[in-house]
Amino acid sequence: MPTIQYQGKTIDCPQGANLRMVLLRSRLPVYNSVAQALNCRGRGLCGACAVRIEGPVSAPTEAEERRLALPPHRPDSGLRLACQCSVEGDVVVTKQPGLWGQRS
């Protein structure tokens, strides 16, 4: 069973679980600021669940690639959308500052 390390906590999750859902079910914040209330609910449209991930996750979806190509994100930022990632092994996840988690 893969583990997720996030904000000083370690969470077990099933192989292939959606990262956003695992974090939300564990009552860990996926969104910064007002994005907690104003987000697309996991459809890959808003980009507010952007995180840095170290470890194996699914390949980027088309929706994720489209959203991360638009400001305030950059395609070369190395960020991923938690709502579009399936956890494939042990990962370390970091949420960056900024409304969309886009600041280094």
N, C-alpha and C positions, 0 to 999 in steps of 0.2 A: 504494500500500500504506500503510495507516494506521500511525502510530507511537504508542506508549504511553510517556509519561515517568513513571517511578516510582522513587522513592528514588535520584535522581541518575543513573539509567540510562535509555537510550532503546532501546526494543524495537520492531522491525518485526513486524507481524502481518497476516494476511489480513483483508480486509473481512469483517465478520460473525463473526469469531472470538470465542469465549467468553473474557471478560476473566480469569476465575479460571484457566482452563486455560493461557492464554498466560503469566501470571505464574508459575504453578507450573512449567511447562516451562522457563522462563528461570531457575529456581531462586531466585526472589524470594519473600520471605515474604508470604503472604496473610493469615495468622493471627497473633494475639498470644498469647503465653504457652501455657497448656495446650491452647488451641483448635487448636494445630498437630496434636495427636493426637486431640482430641475435637471433631470437627465432622461435619456431615451429608454431607460429600463432594459438595457441589454441588447439593443438592436444594432449597435455599431454605428450609430448616427451622430452622437454628440461628442464623443472623444473624451469625456470627463473621467472615464475609468482608466486612463492611460497610466501604465506602470512600467518600471524596468524589471525585467525577469532574467534571472540566471538559472539555467537548467532547461530540461526538455519540456517543451509545450508544442501544441499543434502548429502547423504552418499557418501563416497569416491568411485570413479569408479575403475575398474581394472587397467586402464592405470595410474591413479593417484597413486595407491598403488605400482605399479611396479616402477614408476619413483622416488617416495619418498624413496624407499628402496635402491636406488643407490647413491653413493657419488656424490656430497658433502653433500647430504641430509641424514637423518637418519629416519627410520620408527617411532621412538619414539619422534621426534622433536615437534610434535603437529602442524606442518605446513600443509597447504592445497594448492593445485594448483588452482588459481583463475579461470583458464580456464575450470576446471572440476566441479566447484561449482555452484549450482543453489541457489539463495537467497530465503529462505523460511520464513523469518521474519526479524526483525530489527537486524543488525549486526554492529560490530565494527571491522574494518580491519586495520592491522598494517603491513607495509612492513619493513623488517629488512635489515640491510646492507649486503654486499657481492653480488657478481655477480648474484648468484641464490637466494638471499634473505635468505640465510641460517644462517647467523651469529646472535647471540643473542646480 
